[in-house]
Amino acid sequence: MSDPTKPQNPPITSGVIRSIPEDVEESRTITFIASNESRDRHGTILPLEGWQIESFNANPIIGYQHNVYGGSMCTAPDPDDVIGKGHAYIDTKERLLLVDITFETKDINPKAEKIFRKVVAGTLRAISVGFIPTEEGNWGAEEQAAGA
């Protein structure tokens, strides 16, 4: 049982599937809510105005487990870790950072096919954004304060 005196993890409202279209088998494209302005599980709030998505959209690769540029010291690079391409955009009305992900096909990337099937089946339901902070943040005030 959780301790009501300790801050609880907020509900996950970003990084989740927004919609799976009826033609998903043909388009292989699924829209995700990549980020919103709510506090994430790490306590971070990312204002929409701060997103610089131009560089991503110029080279819109989607990596399995954030791995897009090769392996680490312990693993060999695997080009199949790039599972598709994305298009990021901001919905100013709903205050969301969205990304449409088009998964590679089975004939060129069996790993992408497996991930695509798991997303469609509902086994995998979330994504994670990578970002580089461009300025010092803060924990907010009042309702946005840490633990609020």
Rosetta constraint file for C-alpha pairs under 8 A:
AtomPair CA 4 CA 8 HARMONIC 7.85 0.50
AtomPair CA 7 CA 147 HARMONIC 5.25 0.50
AtomPair CA 7 CA 148 HARMONIC 7.61 0.50
AtomPair CA 8 CA 147 HARMONIC 7.71 0.50
AtomPair CA 9 CA 41 HARMONIC 5.71 0.50
AtomPair CA 10 CA 39 HARMONIC 7.01 0.50
AtomPair CA 10 CA 40 HARMONIC 6.69 0.50
AtomPair CA 10 CA 41 HARMONIC 6.25 0.50
AtomPair CA 12 CA 16 HARMONIC 7.72 0.50
AtomPair CA 12 CA 40 HARMONIC 7.09 0.50
AtomPair CA 12 CA 41 HARMONIC 7.53 0.50
AtomPair CA 13 CA 33 HARMONIC 7.90 0.50
AtomPair CA 13 CA 36 HARMONIC 7.54 0.50
AtomPair CA 13 CA 38 HARMONIC 7.60 0.50
AtomPair CA 14 CA 33 HARMONIC 5.35 0.50
AtomPair CA 14 CA 34 HARMONIC 5.59 0.50
AtomPair CA 14 CA 35 HARMONIC 4.78 0.50
AtomPair CA 14 CA 36 HARMONIC 5.94 0.50
AtomPair CA 14 CA 40 HARMONIC 7.73 0.50
AtomPair CA 15 CA 32 HARMONIC 6.38 0.50
AtomPair CA 15 CA 33 HARMONIC 5.23 0.50
AtomPair CA 15 CA 34 HARMONIC 4.45 0.50
AtomPair CA 15 CA 35 HARMONIC 6.05 0.50
AtomPair CA 15 CA 126 HARMONIC 5.10 0.50
AtomPair CA 15 CA 127 HARMONIC 4.62 0.50
AtomPair CA 15 CA 128 HARMONIC 5.47 0.50
AtomPair CA 15 CA 129 HARMONIC 7.40 0.50
AtomPair CA 16 CA 32 HARMONIC 5.51 0.50
AtomPair CA 16 CA 33 HARMONIC 5.41 0.50
AtomPair CA 16 CA 34 HARMONIC 6.94 0.50
AtomPair CA 16 CA 125 HARMONIC 5.97 0.50
AtomPair CA 16 CA 126 HARMONIC 4.40 0.50
AtomPair CA 16 CA 127 HARMONIC 6.27 0.50
AtomPair CA 17 CA 30 HARMONIC 7.43 0.50
AtomPair CA 17 CA 31 HARMONIC 6.16 0.50
AtomPair CA 17 CA 32 HARMONIC 4.29 0.50
AtomPair CA 17 CA 33 HARMONIC 6.16 0.50
AtomPair CA 17 CA 125 HARMONIC 6.06 0.50
AtomPair CA 17 CA 126 HARMONIC 6.28 0.50
AtomPair CA 18 CA 30 HARMONIC 7.94 0.50
AtomPair CA 18 CA 31 HARMONIC 5.47 0.50
AtomPair CA 18 CA 32 HARMONIC 4.83 0.50
AtomPair CA 18 CA 33 HARMONIC 5.70 0.50
AtomPair CA 19 CA 30 HARMONIC 6.39 0.50
AtomPair CA 19 CA 31 HARMONIC 5.45 0.50
AtomPair CA 19 CA 32 HARMONIC 6.99 0.50
AtomPair CA 20 CA 24 HARMONIC 6.51 0.50
AtomPair CA 20 CA 29 HARMONIC 7.70 0.50
AtomPair CA 20 CA 30 HARMONIC 5.27 0.50
AtomPair CA 20 CA 31 HARMONIC 6.72 0.50
AtomPair CA 20 CA 120 HARMONIC 7.54 0.50
AtomPair CA 21 CA 29 HARMONIC 7.78 0.50
AtomPair CA 21 CA 30 HARMONIC 7.00 0.50
AtomPair CA 23 CA 27 HARMONIC 6.01 0.50
AtomPair CA 23 CA 28 HARMONIC 7.87 0.50
AtomPair CA 24 CA 28 HARMONIC 4.82 0.50
AtomPair CA 24 CA 29 HARMONIC 5.99 0.50
AtomPair CA 24 CA 30 HARMONIC 7.17 0.50
AtomPair CA 27 CA 102 HARMONIC 7.32 0.50
AtomPair CA 28 CA 101 HARMONIC 7.96 0.50
AtomPair CA 28 CA 102 HARMONIC 5.33 0.50
AtomPair CA 28 CA 103 HARMONIC 5.63 0.50
AtomPair CA 28 CA 104 HARMONIC 7.82 0.50
AtomPair CA 28 CA 116 HARMONIC 7.71 0.50
AtomPair CA 29 CA 100 HARMONIC 6.25 0.50
AtomPair CA 29 CA 101 HARMONIC 5.25 0.50
AtomPair CA 29 CA 102 HARMONIC 4.13 0.50
AtomPair CA 29 CA 103 HARMONIC 6.50 0.50
AtomPair CA 30 CA 100 HARMONIC 5.57 0.50
AtomPair CA 30 CA 101 HARMONIC 5.38 0.50
AtomPair CA 30 CA 102 HARMONIC 6.62 0.50
AtomPair CA 31 CA 98 HARMONIC 6.84 0.50
AtomPair CA 31 CA 99 HARMONIC 5.70 0.50
AtomPair CA 31 CA 100 HARMONIC 4.32 0.50
AtomPair CA 31 CA 101 HARMONIC 6.29 0.50
AtomPair CA 32 CA 98 HARMONIC 5.74 0.50
AtomPair CA 32 CA 99 HARMONIC 5.40 0.50
AtomPair CA 32 CA 100 HARMONIC 6.35 0.50
AtomPair CA 32 CA 101 HARMONIC 7.66 0.50
AtomPair CA 32 CA 126 HARMONIC 7.76 0.50
AtomPair CA 32 CA 127 HARMONIC 7.48 0.50
AtomPair CA 33 CA 96 HARMONIC 6.62 0.50
AtomPair CA 33 CA 97 HARMONIC 6.10 0.50
AtomPair CA 33 CA 98 HARMONIC 4.72 0.50
AtomPair CA 33 CA 99 HARMONIC 6.59 0.50
AtomPair CA 34 CA 96 HARMONIC 7.60 0.50
AtomPair CA 34 CA 97 HARMONIC 5.44 0.50
AtomPair CA 34 CA 98 HARMONIC 5.23 0.50
AtomPair CA 34 CA 99 HARMONIC 6.13 0.50
AtomPair CA 34 CA 127 HARMONIC 6.90 0.50
AtomPair CA 34 CA 128 HARMONIC 6.84 0.50
AtomPair CA 34 CA 129 HARMONIC 6.38 0.50
AtomPair CA 35 CA 46 HARMONIC 7.55 0.50
AtomPair CA 35 CA 96 HARMONIC 6.09 0.50
AtomPair CA 35 CA 97 HARMONIC 5.02 0.50
AtomPair CA 35 CA 98 HARMONIC 7.07 0.50
AtomPair CA 35 CA 129 HARMONIC 7.54 0.50
AtomPair CA 36 CA 46 HARMONIC 7.10 0.50
AtomPair CA 36 CA 47 HARMONIC 7.49 0.50
AtomPair CA 36 CA 48 HARMONIC 7.02 0.50
AtomPair CA 36 CA 95 HARMONIC 6.42 0.50
AtomPair CA 36 CA 96 HARMONIC 4.80 0.50
AtomPair CA 36 CA 97 HARMONIC 6.10 0.50
AtomPair CA 37 CA 45 HARMONIC 5.70 0.50
AtomPair CA 37 CA 46 HARMONIC 5.65 0.50
AtomPair CA 37 CA 47 HARMONIC 5.50 0.50
AtomPair CA 37 CA 48 HARMONIC 6.77 0.50
AtomPair CA 37 CA 95 HARMONIC 7.39 0.50
AtomPair CA 37 CA 96 HARMONIC 7.57 0.50
AtomPair CA 38 CA 45 HARMONIC 5.80 0.50
AtomPair CA 38 CA 46 HARMONIC 7.69 0.50
AtomPair CA 39 CA 43 HARMONIC 5.33 0.50
AtomPair CA 39 CA 44 HARMONIC 5.27 0.50
AtomPair CA 39 CA 45 HARMONIC 4.71 0.50
AtomPair CA 39 CA 46 HARMONIC 7.92 0.50
AtomPair CA 40 CA 44 HARMONIC 5.35 0.50
AtomPair CA 40 CA 45 HARMONIC 6.50 0.50
AtomPair CA 43 CA 146 HARMONIC 6.99 0.50
AtomPair CA 43 CA 147 HARMONIC 7.95 0.50
AtomPair CA 44 CA 139 HARMONIC 7.89 0.50
AtomPair CA 46 CA 50 HARMONIC 7.10 0.50
AtomPair CA 46 CA 51 HARMONIC 7.96 0.50
AtomPair CA 47 CA 51 HARMONIC 7.39 0.50
AtomPair CA 48 CA 90 HARMONIC 7.57 0.50
AtomPair CA 48 CA 95 HARMONIC 7.02 0.50
AtomPair CA 48 CA 96 HARMONIC 7.20 0.50
AtomPair CA 48 CA 97 HARMONIC 6.94 0.50
AtomPair CA 53 CA 57 HARMONIC 6.14 0.50
AtomPair CA 53 CA 88 HARMONIC 6.54 0.50
AtomPair CA 53 CA 89 HARMONIC 7.43 0.50
AtomPair CA 54 CA 58 HARMONIC 6.17 0.50
AtomPair CA 55 CA 59 HARMONIC 6.60 0.50
AtomPair CA 56 CA 60 HARMONIC 5.08 0.50
AtomPair CA 56 CA 61 HARMONIC 7.69 0.50
AtomPair CA 56 CA 88 HARMONIC 7.58 0.50
AtomPair CA 57 CA 86 HARMONIC 7.34 0.50
AtomPair CA 57 CA 87 HARMONIC 5.84 0.50
AtomPair CA 57 CA 88 HARMONIC 6.45 0.50
AtomPair CA 60 CA 85 HARMONIC 5.24 0.50
AtomPair CA 60 CA 86 HARMONIC 5.06 0.50
AtomPair CA 60 CA 87 HARMONIC 6.41 0.50
AtomPair CA 61 CA 68 HARMONIC 7.16 0.50
AtomPair CA 61 CA 82 HARMONIC 6.41 0.50
AtomPair CA 61 CA 83 HARMONIC 7.77 0.50
AtomPair CA 61 CA 84 HARMONIC 6.11 0.50
AtomPair CA 61 CA 85 HARMONIC 4.63 0.50
AtomPair CA 61 CA 86 HARMONIC 6.21 0.50
AtomPair CA 62 CA 66 HARMONIC 7.64 0.50
AtomPair CA 62 CA 68 HARMONIC 7.03 0.50
AtomPair CA 62 CA 82 HARMONIC 5.63 0.50
AtomPair CA 62 CA 83 HARMONIC 5.88 0.50
AtomPair CA 62 CA 84 HARMONIC 5.25 0.50
AtomPair CA 62 CA 85 HARMONIC 5.33 0.50
AtomPair CA 62 CA 86 HARMONIC 6.22 0.50
AtomPair CA 62 CA 101 HARMONIC 7.53 0.50
AtomPair CA 63 CA 67 HARMONIC 4.99 0.50
AtomPair CA 63 CA 68 HARMONIC 4.76 0.50
AtomPair CA 63 CA 81 HARMONIC 5.47 0.50
AtomPair CA 63 CA 82 HARMONIC 4.43 0.50
AtomPair CA 63 CA 83 HARMONIC 5.80 0.50
AtomPair CA 63 CA 84 HARMONIC 7.39 0.50
AtomPair CA 64 CA 68 HARMONIC 7.40 0.50
AtomPair CA 64 CA 81 HARMONIC 5.12 0.50
AtomPair CA 64 CA 82 HARMONIC 6.28 0.50
AtomPair CA 64 CA 83 HARMONIC 6.33 0.50
AtomPair CA 65 CA 81 HARMONIC 7.98 0.50
AtomPair CA 66 CA 130 HARMONIC 7.39 0.50
AtomPair CA 67 CA 71 HARMONIC 7.26 0.50
AtomPair CA 67 CA 81 HARMONIC 6.10 0.50
AtomPair CA 67 CA 82 HARMONIC 7.30 0.50
AtomPair CA 68 CA 79 HARMONIC 7.86 0.50
AtomPair CA 68 CA 81 HARMONIC 6.28 0.50
AtomPair CA 68 CA 82 HARMONIC 5.61 0.50
AtomPair CA 69 CA 77 HARMONIC 7.53 0.50
AtomPair CA 70 CA 76 HARMONIC 7.00 0.50
AtomPair CA 70 CA 77 HARMONIC 3.94 0.50
AtomPair CA 70 CA 78 HARMONIC 6.13 0.50
AtomPair CA 70 CA 79 HARMONIC 7.26 0.50
AtomPair CA 71 CA 75 HARMONIC 4.94 0.50
AtomPair CA 71 CA 76 HARMONIC 4.81 0.50
AtomPair CA 71 CA 77 HARMONIC 4.06 0.50
AtomPair CA 71 CA 78 HARMONIC 6.89 0.50
AtomPair CA 72 CA 76 HARMONIC 7.00 0.50
AtomPair CA 72 CA 77 HARMONIC 7.61 0.50
AtomPair CA 80 CA 109 HARMONIC 5.91 0.50
AtomPair CA 80 CA 110 HARMONIC 7.85 0.50
AtomPair CA 80 CA 111 HARMONIC 6.34 0.50
AtomPair CA 80 CA 112 HARMONIC 7.25 0.50
AtomPair CA 81 CA 111 HARMONIC 7.39 0.50
AtomPair CA 81 CA 112 HARMONIC 7.84 0.50
AtomPair CA 82 CA 112 HARMONIC 7.75 0.50
AtomPair CA 83 CA 103 HARMONIC 5.87 0.50
AtomPair CA 83 CA 104 HARMONIC 5.77 0.50
AtomPair CA 83 CA 109 HARMONIC 7.14 0.50
AtomPair CA 83 CA 111 HARMONIC 6.98 0.50
AtomPair CA 83 CA 112 HARMONIC 4.50 0.50
AtomPair CA 83 CA 115 HARMONIC 7.99 0.50
AtomPair CA 84 CA 101 HARMONIC 6.68 0.50
AtomPair CA 84 CA 102 HARMONIC 5.49 0.50
AtomPair CA 84 CA 103 HARMONIC 4.28 0.50
AtomPair CA 84 CA 104 HARMONIC 4.91 0.50
AtomPair CA 84 CA 112 HARMONIC 7.04 0.50
AtomPair CA 85 CA 101 HARMONIC 5.77 0.50
AtomPair CA 85 CA 102 HARMONIC 5.42 0.50
AtomPair CA 85 CA 103 HARMONIC 6.68 0.50
AtomPair CA 85 CA 104 HARMONIC 7.82 0.50
AtomPair CA 86 CA 99 HARMONIC 6.15 0.50
AtomPair CA 86 CA 100 HARMONIC 5.37 0.50
AtomPair CA 86 CA 101 HARMONIC 4.35 0.50
AtomPair CA 86 CA 102 HARMONIC 6.17 0.50
AtomPair CA 87 CA 99 HARMONIC 5.30 0.50
AtomPair CA 87 CA 100 HARMONIC 5.20 0.50
AtomPair CA 87 CA 101 HARMONIC 6.68 0.50
AtomPair CA 88 CA 97 HARMONIC 7.03 0.50
AtomPair CA 88 CA 98 HARMONIC 5.63 0.50
AtomPair CA 88 CA 99 HARMONIC 4.24 0.50
AtomPair CA 88 CA 100 HARMONIC 6.59 0.50
AtomPair CA 89 CA 97 HARMONIC 5.91 0.50
AtomPair CA 89 CA 98 HARMONIC 5.40 0.50
AtomPair CA 89 CA 99 HARMONIC 6.34 0.50
AtomPair CA 90 CA 95 HARMONIC 7.20 0.50
AtomPair CA 90 CA 96 HARMONIC 5.78 0.50
AtomPair CA 90 CA 97 HARMONIC 4.57 0.50
AtomPair CA 90 CA 98 HARMONIC 5.98 0.50
AtomPair CA 91 CA 95 HARMONIC 5.60 0.50
AtomPair CA 91 CA 96 HARMONIC 5.19 0.50
AtomPair CA 91 CA 97 HARMONIC 6.34 0.50
AtomPair CA 91 CA 98 HARMONIC 7.05 0.50
AtomPair CA 92 CA 96 HARMONIC 6.76 0.50
AtomPair CA 103 CA 112 HARMONIC 6.10 0.50
AtomPair CA 103 CA 113 HARMONIC 7.23 0.50
AtomPair CA 103 CA 116 HARMONIC 6.36 0.50
AtomPair CA 104 CA 108 HARMONIC 6.88 0.50
AtomPair CA 104 CA 109 HARMONIC 6.16 0.50
AtomPair CA 104 CA 112 HARMONIC 5.67 0.50
AtomPair CA 104 CA 113 HARMONIC 6.82 0.50
AtomPair CA 105 CA 109 HARMONIC 5.97 0.50
AtomPair CA 105 CA 110 HARMONIC 7.35 0.50
AtomPair CA 105 CA 112 HARMONIC 6.86 0.50
AtomPair CA 105 CA 113 HARMONIC 5.94 0.50
AtomPair CA 106 CA 110 HARMONIC 4.65 0.50
AtomPair CA 106 CA 111 HARMONIC 7.70 0.50
AtomPair CA 106 CA 112 HARMONIC 6.90 0.50
AtomPair CA 106 CA 113 HARMONIC 4.96 0.50
AtomPair CA 109 CA 113 HARMONIC 6.51 0.50
AtomPair CA 110 CA 114 HARMONIC 6.26 0.50
AtomPair CA 111 CA 115 HARMONIC 6.31 0.50
AtomPair CA 112 CA 116 HARMONIC 5.98 0.50
AtomPair CA 113 CA 117 HARMONIC 6.10 0.50
AtomPair CA 114 CA 118 HARMONIC 6.22 0.50
AtomPair CA 115 CA 119 HARMONIC 6.20 0.50
AtomPair CA 115 CA 124 HARMONIC 7.59 0.50
AtomPair CA 116 CA 120 HARMONIC 6.22 0.50
AtomPair CA 117 CA 121 HARMONIC 5.98 0.50
AtomPair CA 118 CA 122 HARMONIC 6.05 0.50
AtomPair CA 118 CA 123 HARMONIC 5.02 0.50
AtomPair CA 118 CA 124 HARMONIC 5.39 0.50
AtomPair CA 119 CA 123 HARMONIC 5.93 0.50
AtomPair CA 119 CA 124 HARMONIC 4.72 0.50
AtomPair CA 119 CA 125 HARMONIC 5.77 0.50
AtomPair CA 139 CA 144 HARMONIC 7.02 0.50
AtomPair CA 139 CA 145 HARMONIC 5.44 0.50
AtomPair CA 139 CA 146 HARMONIC 5.48 0.50
AtomPair CA 140 CA 144 HARMONIC 4.78 0.50
AtomPair CA 140 CA 145 HARMONIC 4.54 0.50
AtomPair CA 140 CA 146 HARMONIC 6.94 0.50
AtomPair CA 141 CA 145 HARMONIC 4.50 0.50
AtomPair CA 142 CA 148 HARMONIC 7.84 0.50
AtomPair CA 143 CA 148 HARMONIC 5.80 0.50
AtomPair CA 144 CA 148 HARMONIC 6.12 0.50
